[in-house]
Amino acid sequence: MSTFLLCSTPVHGHVMPVLGIGRALVQRGHRVVLLTGSRFEKQARDAGLEFRALQGIADFDDRDADTYLPDRNRYRGIARAQYDIKSIFVATIPDQFASVQAALINVVPDAILVDGAFAGVTPLLFGSAPRPPIVGVGVTPLSQSSADVAPFGMGLAPLPGAVGRLRNRFLGWLANRVFFRETHALAKRILAELGVVSIPGSIMDVSRSFDRFLQLTPAELEYPRRDLGASTRFVGPVPSTPGATAVPEWWPELDGTRPVVHVTQGTIDNVDLSRLIGPTVEALGSHRADAPLVVVTLGGRGRESLAPLGTLPPNVRVADYLPYDKLLPLCDVVVTNGGFGGVLQALRAGVPVVVAGDTEDKPEVAARVAWAGVGVDLRTGRPDAAAVASAVNRVLTEKSFRSRAAELSEAIGRLDTIDLIEGELKALVRGS
């Protein structure tokens, strides 16, 4: 069996898929070491992995944005996105790289697997020193640039024909030379200090340079690209671990006698429940006996976080956490702020979604949901109740959404994600 070093940016949505891969590889007899933020140590060890913590500013706690994004509230729109990318993914490169170098000496891995945004391996990818094979996994929608798609982050679906390619070329120039110019300049300076003279394209588009890049989605949920990188494979989402969370006393009410709408703001972007949970409860709350059951999960915030919403309508049910493997097959619609992992879990269960997200990669998730026909993109992170009500009603009444979600579920079911990932790793180890 082999020894694998897994590296992840210490953000929940990045770590969880990598940790899931690591858990499965350990169960198949491999030695697996996870390098990420120290807050994930217990979860890694509980899953049977060895653990190494990142060094310096690369080791931050994503639950406390004020400690690693202290000036975030000074920015809006593109400026805020640039600040976030610089702070989380670029400025941390030196400490990530130093952590990887130390792990290479202490662990001596046969191969390295990293989340696709972990830029600390960039000096290895473009350096001349001997190294083990490096595999990237796409834990967000595919950010790979192409003549056929708009730049990542703009939340724009493909536009066919010459007009679309012209649009994409112009927006690409605008993104590289205007919107993210400072980000590219900072990355270039940092990499130069680490001995990387040049890289093809920008730091935000290194997926083509991995020995393999394994996108954790089915191809049916990603925009087609005629110039897709030769090393890119679509392997589907990492299967979730069956939930150990106990079901609440109201669980028998989810018996199919009336529609079930689940609403969540995930486990990180859930400080202000008025962004999505509040409007959803307002939109769907009812005293009618045949009204949909609205199932709210709070992601660990506790019932007190609902106090600003006032008295809850009688058709609303609340829990801190619920076992998704049991809940999602009982749902008719999922209303979400666009966490990629949660959307993929819903589609695995064949459940259409309504997405309201405007931070991180969420606009890209929402745009793909609409493009694939598996749900509605509300094109905002703070919708009003009327918009939520209209979107949920569309998804409940227009059969195409459920039909397309079922097709995506079948596409996911055809992919044995862990087998595909292990196979790629083994092939690269043999080849090296």
Helices and strands as residue ranges (DSSP letters): E 3-7, H 12-27, E 31-36, G 38-40, H 41-46, E 50-53, G 56-58, H 65-68, G 72-74, H 77-85, I 86-90, H 93-107, E 111-115, G 119-121, H 122-125, E 134-138, H 161-174, I 175-179, H 181-193, G 203-205, G 207-209, E 212-215, G 219-221, E 232-234, G 251-253, E 260-264, H 277-284, E 293-297, G 303-309, E 316-319, H 324-327, G 328-330, E 333-336, H 340-348, E 353-355, H 362-372, E 375-377, H 385-397, H 399-413, H 417-431
